[in-house]
Amino acid sequence: MKHDAATHDTATQDAALERIASATKDLEPPFAAVDSVALDFNASQLITRSNALPVRVASKSVRSRAILGRVLGRDRVTETTAGSNTAAGQGFQGIMAYSTAEALWLAGAGDQHGVDGAVDILMGYPSVDTTSLAAITRDPVLSSRITLMADDVAHLDIIRAAAGSDRLAPRICIDVDASLRIGPAHIGVRRSPLREPAQVAELARIAHARGFHVVGVMFYEAQIAGLPDSNRAVELMKRLSASELLVRRQAVVSAVTDVVGPLEIVNGGGTGSLEVTSADPVVTEVTAGSGLFLPALFDRYKAFPPNPALYFALPVLRKPTASIATAFGGGYIASGPVSATRVPLPVGFSNVVRGVTRGGLKLIRNEGAGEVQTPLRNAESVAIGDRIWFRHAKAGEVCERFDTLYVIDADGGRSAVPTYRGESKNFG
């Protein structure tokens, strides 16, 4: 599915940034802001691209309880636990968390106020945090809402020790390697050691025999979801990987089902692969998060238009030369392989007189985005006191730099919501 660029072009992006700039004129930068029109459009696109499968929100790509609640609240379904039956095709359903401590917080453990709708949380990664694992497994409500991830018997040992009892039946999902192997080449990320159906079924058998409730399997095909359509070779690799995974995923599900019975969860996908993953008839749900904010790394996909919802602003402090403007801060480098794609992308500048001027500004190769200051070239028209607008390369990571996200509505109204950092939470 290719998007229609004519229906959602740069004019839409210009309008979003103008709306943000106008609504935040009185704020002192640095700050981060979200355009609600773009956010809602992106959320709708994720649902459309998922072919009627539920979309689980990846919390690592959002890192704001308020935004998570807003997204989950769009298409609220009736659900009581992670194991409850819900009809397919009901939009956003559930959260994929990256930390067990985070999952407890989102679920409202103890006297904490959780996220509305956070009653179905799937861990996207294994955990060795025994304190959090004990809190989850020993509480009947939390253990019904939070599904733990495993790909090794050692994970089962740690979970069982934390539970402190053989009579408890923690919910387990098994992570399966979804990378593409061509001879000795490994294309994709290094996650689970489990790849073949027999390997996954064996861990499921062991877990089942030890009293765990094996409810699902997960496949994250990063080589499809996380790579832009930059050239024909990448597109060919993606098609090859999707074809291989279609066969292997079905074989894995069949093998595990033979051991433990029907599965509640067959999870896959990411923002960049929703239409591909959801086309597999054994998949029950897909996961997405970055597609809500659509950071710079997602600009070159054929399946959806670039439509950034999250920007941050930095103030201009000095002009070392007539063509260089230096902004405060800015060294918000994204994770992943070190390259120019991981630095923030300057998209324009603004002031109270001229509004937003887009384009032209470039980082200086030998300095990049700095710890305390970031110089930019092609800045002849930029003055001290102006603000530079940037996009981060990734989605949720930039929220670790700001306490607040300013949410701008279609009419220019503004509200402030905290990030995880703004609620004094840091889960790593």
C-alpha positions, 0 to 999 in steps of 0.5 A, a space after each residue: 500500500 502506497 500513500 497518496 502524497 498529494 493528499 498529505 504533503 509538506 503543506 500539512 507539515 507546514 501547518 502543524 509547525 505554524 500551529 505549534 510555533 504560534 501556540 508556544 510564542 510565550 514559552 521559553 525554549 528549550 521545550 517540546 511540543 506535539 501537534 494533536 492534529 498530526 498525532 490523531 492523523 498518524 494514529 488513524 493511519 496505524 489503525 488503517 494499515 493494520 488491516 483490522 487487527 488490534 494495535 498494541 502501543 509500544 510505550 518506549 516510543 511514547 514515554 508519556 502516560 497522558 499520550 498513552 492514555 489519549 491513544 488507548 482512549 480513542 478506541 476503548 474496548 471492553 476488557 478486564 484482563 490481559 486474557 479477556 476475549 475482545 473482538 478484532 479490529 478495534 483499534 488500539 488495544 494494550 501496551 507493550 512495555 519495555 521495563 517491568 517497573 514501568 509496567 507496574 507503574 502503568 498498571 497502577 500498582 500500589 497507590 500509583 495511578 495508572 494509565 486508563 485502559 492499561 489492563 493488558 500489558 505485554 512485556 516486549 523484553 525479558 526482565 531480571 528485575 526480581 523486585 518488579 517480577 515479584 510484585 507482578 507474579 504475587 499479585 493476582 490482578 497484576 499477574 492477570 494484566 501483565 504478560 512476561 517475556 521469555 526466550 530462555 529457561 534462565 528467564 523461567 528460573 528467575 521469574 519462578 524464584 521471584 514468584 516464591 511459589 510453584 503454585 502461581 502461574 505467571 503469564 508468559 509470551 515467548 520471543 522468537 527470532 524474526 531476523 533473516 538469515 542468508 547463509 552466514 549473514 544475519 539481517 535484523 536485530 539480535 534478540 531471541 536465541 529461539 528460531 526454529 519451531 522445535 526450539 520454541 515448542 521445547 521452551 513452551 513445553 518446559 514452561 507449561 510443565 513448570 506451571 507457567 501459563 504460555 499465552 503467546 509468541 512474539 516476532 519483531 521483524 526489525 529488518 522490515 519494520 525499522 529500515 526505510 525504503 531507501 533503495 531497491 535492494 532494501 525493498 527486495 530484502 524486505 519482500 524476501 524476509 516477509 516471505 520467509 517469516 510467513 512460513 516460519 511464523 505459521 510453523 512456530 505457532 503450530 508447534 507451540 499450539 500442539 504443546 500448550 493449546 490455542 494462543 491468545 497472542 501472536 504479536 508482530 510488526 512495528 510502525 514500518 511493517 504493519 500492513 505486511 505483518 497483519 496480512 499473516 492469518 496467524 498474527 492476532 495483533 501488531 505493535 506500533 509506537 513510533 508511528 504516532 510521532 513519526 520522527 525523522 528516521 521514518 521519513 522514507 517509507 512508501 507505505 505512509 507519508 512523513 507527518 511529524 507530530 513532535 518537534 522541539 525548539 531551541 533558542 539562538 544564543 549567538 551568531 559566530 558569523 553572519 551565516 552561522 547561528 548557535 542554539 542552546 543545547 541540542 545534543 539529543 542523539 538517538 540510539 542505534 548505529 552511530 551515523 548522521 541519521 541519529 542526530 536531530 534534524 533542523 527543520 526551520 526557525 521562527 520569531 514573533 515577527 515573521 513566524 516560521 521559516 522552513 528549510 535551509 539550516 544544516 548542522 556543521 559536520 565537525 561539531 554536530 549537535 552539541 552538549 550545550 550548544 549547537 551551531 547551524 549553517 545557512 543561518 543568514 536570516 536567523 537572529 539572536 533570540 529566534 528559536 530553531 525547530 528540530 525533529 528527533 531521529 526517534 520517537 520516545 527517546 527525546 522525552 527523556 530530555 523534557 519534563 513536559 510535552 505541550 499538546 497543541 490542538 487544531 484551534 491553537 489551544 495548548 495543554 501541558 502533559 508530563 513525560 516519564 521524566 516529568 513524573 520523575 520516572 526513568 526506567 533505563 
